Amino acid sequence: MARADTLCSQSLLEAGERPLERPLGGEPGDVKTQFVTREGTYRLMTLSEYSRPNRVGYQTQGQTPPQVRVSLVTLPDQGERICFNHGRELYVYVYKGIKKAADLSKPLEKKVYKGTNPTCHDFNMASASNESVSLLIGFSTGQIQLIDPIKKELNKLFNEERLIDKSRVTCLRWVPGSRSLFLAAHASGQLYVYNEELPCGSAAPHYQPFKAGEGFSVSTCKTKSTRNPLFRWLLGTGSAINELAFSPNGSQLAIVSQDGLLRIFQYDSMELLGTARSYFGGLLCVAWSGDGRLIAVGGEDDLVTVYSMEQKRVVGRAQGHRSWVASVAFDWFLEAESCYRLGSVGHDTQLCLWELPEDALTPSKPRVKRRSDPLQLVGTPACPRLDECPVLEPLVCKKIAHERLTALVFRPDCIITACQDGYVYTWARPPS
């Protein structure tokens, strides 16, 4: 932690004004293979690059392929496994990080689908072992598949006949600590709770009200025997749910939607704890700080917005991207008591990093007093105007890919990024 504490010795303004490093002879638009922060130089590990084995561009046939996503799991004694999707294909590899070169000729799992594309996936951390790991895969046509890329024996389908939901699966998450429960979010604006040990019904489910609150409702299936889905959540008026994330302790759930809203729930009690709104457009990604005190969201307003669970309001907005923000993450490995490291990647092919000293995340007072208006969207604690909260400048803002970036993952010894052309890159951290 002492190392992380030293990172915040300068102000945010100084961090934003620090000149960006450029390679000799490089132009401002060149793709960078390294970048400098206060802790040292991060370098692209070209031998640790993961992609489709033949590295041939995927033909979209007139359709926009799903966003490339990355999932990782750590096995007790066998290192890490990495999963990523590209077009209609999905791959699972042994992830060797910065230590060894990637062997693209030996995927643990390779799947090519017909008539549908994988859109999201998630490993079950709670049940992972050296002999078995459960991997959920969601599809553009609404189905969900459960496989085991190690044992090769497990293969289950949920919503196979699309009787539960016909829309695209947008995000999958195992319930923390559970070996069988998972959440599936859809473009229909509905979120379902499944138990992988239970079957789905042979007819479209009928629902009965279970709980309702401001802007959401929860229903259960009306069946004689317990079947999937266990619960159905409906958020707002049916705008697509784009991503969801559990808090580090697993008790709270943050959800972002195309209606531009961040909603935070106490998961077990299904109580709405707070909301925040984008400056405009949909919210596409969400992440928690390691201590569970802050939530970062990004989306179509080109901003990264920081929400405080303690203050129940937006406490900062980070500027740096010139297009939609596709993925956001806190660097838990550089997180200190008084400072946070935050990163994001976007459709502008840029990686941005910010340092957030805790004392800087204090909303300023409005310059003009306004009357309270229940219909007001901007100028509220959930969506302050730009002059009503700190505007954070990036410590690093680098073009690191030719195609739009889609994923960002912080690991103890590296940073992982992915872009829409199906390449997954590893950036080695500076030596400690």
N, C-alpha and C positions, 0 to 999 in steps of 0.2 A: 504493500500500500504506500510505502514511503516514496517509491518511484512514481506512482501515479499522482501523489500529492504535488510533486514538483512541476507537473505539467501545467498547472493552473497559476503559475507565478506571474504571468502577464495577463493583461486585460483582454477581453474578447475583441476589442477594437484593434489592439496590436496584433492579435492572431489573424484577423481578417486582412490587415494591411501588409502582412509579411509577404514579400515577393515570392512568387512560385518559382521553383527550380525548373530549368529547362535543359535538356541535353544539348551538347555543342552542335551547332548547325541545325537545330530543330526549329520548326515553325510552331506558332501558337496552336495550330490545329492538329499537330502530330499526336499520335497515340503514345502515351507515356508508359515506360516500363519500370519506373521507380518514382517515388515521391518522398519528401522529407517532412518529418514532424519533429517536435522537440526531443522525442526519445531516440531519434535516429532516422535511418533510411529504410523504407520498405521497398523490397525488390520483387519483381515478377519472376517466378520460378518456371522457366519455359519447359523444363522436363516434367513438371508436375501438372501439366495441362490435360484435362479430361474432355473428351468429345466422342462423337460417333466414331467407331473404329476406322471406317473408310474415309472419314473427313470430307465427304461429298456433301455439298449443299442440299438441303431438303427442299423438294419442290412442293409448293403450297397449293398448286392447282386452283389459283384464284381466291383462296380463302386465307385469312389471317391465322397463322398457327397459334396454338395456346402459348402463353408465357412460359419460358423455361424456368423451372423451379428446381431447388436443390434441397435434399433432405440428408441428414447425417445421423448415425447412431454409433455409439462406442460400445464394443463388446468387452466383457470382463478381461479376457487375456488374448484377444485376437485383433486388437486395434480397432480401426474405424471402417465403416462401410458408407459409401456415398451413393445416392440415387438422384438421377436427373432425367427429365423428359425433354424430347425435342420432336416436334411434329407428331407423327403417329407412333413414335418409338419411345421406349423407356429402357434405361440401363442402370444396373447396380454393379459397382466396382469395389474392390478393396481400396480404401483411400490411404495413400502412403504419405500424404502431406509433403513437407519439405525435405524428408529424409531420403526418399528413393524416387526414381522416375516412374511415372505412370505407365502401366502395361495395358494398352488399349486392346490388345489381341485376346485378353482373357477376362471378359466381363463375367461376374457371378450370375447375372441374369440379363437377358436381352429379350425384349418383347416388342413385336410389331403388330399393331392392331389394324383391323379393317373396319371401315364405316364409323370409326370414332377415334378421338385423340385423348391421350391422358392429359389432364389439366392440373393435377395436384397430387401430392402423396405425403405420407408421414409414417415414420418408424415408431413402433411401440417401445419406449425406453424401459417401461416397467417390467416387461416380460423378456427382454433381450438377453440371450445367453450365447455362449460359444457355439452351441449346436442349433440354435433356432432364433429367428427374429421375424416379427410380424410386420408386414408392410401393406398399408392401405393405399389404393390408387383410385382417384376419381376421374370421371370421363366427361367429355363434352356432351354426350347424350344422356347423362344423368345417372348411369350405373356406377357402382362402387365395387372394386375387387379387393380381396384380401389374399395375399400370397406370402410364402416364406422363401426368400431367395437362397437360404442355406439348406434347409431340409428338402425343398422342392415338392413336398407332399401336400401342403396347404393350398387350396384354391377355392375360395367362396365368392359368390356374387350376391350383392344386395341391390334392391331396386332393379332387378334384372329385367322385368317386363315394364319398367318405368311407370308402375302404378302409384308409387309414392310421390315422385316428382319427375317431370319430363325435362326440366331445364338443366343447364350445365352445372356440374359440381365445381364450386369455386375455391373451396378450402376444406381440408380434412385435419382434424386434431384428435389424438387419443386423449381421453380424460387423464390428467396426471395421476400416477399411482395406480391406475386401473389396468388390468390385463385384458379387459373385454369391452369396456365402454368407449365409444368414440362419437364425435360430432361431425356432421356433414352439412356444410353450407352450400346453398344453391343460388343461381342467378334469379330465381323467383322471389328472393327475399325471405326464404324460409330456411330454418335451421333445424336439423333432426338429430335426436339422440338415439344411437343404436347400441345394441348388445350383440357382439359378434357371435355369441353362443346361441342366439335365438334366430328363428327363421323369419322371413317376411311373409305376409299373407298372400293368398292366391287371388285376392280381389283388392280393389282400391280401398284403402283404409277409411273408416268413418271416425270422426273426432268428436270429443266432448270437451268443453272448456275446463281448464284446470286452474289457470291464474291469469290475471290481466293487470296491466299497469299503464303508465303514460307512454303511449307510442309502441306498445308491444302486447302480445298475448301468447299464452302457452296452452296447448291442448294435449290430451292423451287419446290413444286409440280406444274405441269401443269394441272390445273383443272378449270372448269367453276365456281364452287362454292368452297369456302374455306373448306378444309378437312385436316385431320391429315395424315402425319406429316406436320407441318408448314415449318420446315427447316430440311435439312439433312447436317450434317457436316461430312466430310471425312478427317481423320488425317493420314498423312504419306502414307504408302503403304498398309494400311489395318491391321496393328497389333492391337491386342485386346486393347480396352480401359479398364483399370482396375479400376480406380476410378476418381472421379472429386469432386471439392469442390469450393463453392463460397467464396469470401472474406467476412470479417465481415460486410462490408457496402453493400454487394450484387452486386457491380459493376464489379468485376473481377472474372474470372473463371480459376481455375488451373486444368489441366488434366494430368494424368499419364498413360502411355501405355506400352505394352509389348515390344515395340521397345527401351525401356530404356530412353524415353524422357519425361521431364516435359515441358508442354506448358502452358503459361499464356496468357489469352485473356482479352481484354476489352469487356465485354459480349454484351452490346448494339450495339457497332459499329463493333464487330467481328474483331477487330484489334489484331494482335499478338504482345504482349508486351515483351516477353522474353522466353528463353528456357534454360533448363539444362539437363544434361545427367548423367545416372548412371555410376558408374565405370565399371560395366559390368552387363549384364542381364537386365531383365525387371524391371520396377518400378511398385509397387503393391498398394501403399497407399500415401495419400497426406493430409496435414493439414496446416491451416493458423494460425499465431500468432494473438492474440486478437487485436493488433493495425494495422494489415494488412501489416506490414513491412517485415515479414519473412514468408517463406514457407518451410515446412519440408516434405521430401519424403523418403520412404523406399522401399526396394525391394530385388531382388535376389543377390545383391552384399553384403548382410549382414550388410549394412551401413545405417545410417540415415544421409541424406544430407540436409544441410540448405542453402537456396537461399535467397538473399537479393533483394527486389524489388527496393530499392534505388540504389544499386550498380550494379544491373543487372548482377549478377554473383554468383557463389557458394562461400560462405564465411566460411564454416565449414563442417567437416564430423565427425559423432559420431560413435565410435567403441564400441562394447560390446556384440553384438549378434554373435552367432555361426551358425546361419542359416537364412533363409529368414525373412525379417521384414514384418509382415502382417498388422499392424495397427500403426499409429503414430498420436500423438495429442499434442497440446500445452495446458498447464494448465493455462487457462485464469484467474483463481481465485487466482493464485499466481504470476501473471505477474506484474512486476514493470517497471518503466521507463527505468532502466538501466540493467535489468536482465530478462531472460525468463526461464521458467521451461518447459522442453520437455520430453515426455514419448513415449515409444514404446513397443510393444509386438511382439513375433515372433514364428516361427515354432520350435525354440529351447526351448519352454515353459518358456522363461524368460521375466520378466518385467524389463525394463531399464528406469532410470530417469537421465536426465542431467540438469545442470544449465548452462545457456549461458549468461555470462556477455557481454554486448554489445561491450565493448572495446576489447574482445577476438575474436570477429568475424571480424577480419581484415586479408585478405589474405596476406601471405608472398610473397616476390618477388621470382621469379624463380631463382634457383641456376645457371642455365645455360641458356643463351639467345638462343632462337630457331628462326629459320626463320618461317615466317607466311606460313601456309599450309592450304588451304581451305578444304582439305580432312582430316585434322587432327582431331581425336576424343578426345584423352586424352592430357592434357596439354594446355587446353583452358579455358577462363573464365567460360564456361558452364560445363566443366569437368576438373578441375585442377588435377594435380598429387597430391599424398598424401603429398609430401614435399612442395606443393605450397599453402596449406590452413591449418588452424588450425585443428588438430585432437583432438576431445573432448573425454575425459574419463568419464565413468558413475559415477554419485553420488550413484546410487543404481543399482544393477544387481542381480535379484533374480529369482530362479526357483519357480513358483507359481502354476504350474499345471502339470498333468501327460500327457495330450495331447497338441498338438500345440495350441498356443493362436491365436485368430483371431480378437478380438475387444478390444478397449480401449476407455473409455469415462471418462472425468473429470467432476465432479459435485461439487457444493459448499461445501457439507459436506462429500463427498466420492469419490472413484474411482471405476469404473465399468470395469470388464474384462470378457471376454468370451473365451471358448476353444472349440475345435472341437467335443468334446463328448457331447456338448449341455448344458453345465453348465454356468450360468451367475453369477459371484461373485461380492459382494460389499465389499469394503475396507473402513472402517471408517477413516476419517482424524483425526489427533491429536486434542484434545480439544484446543480451542483458549484461 
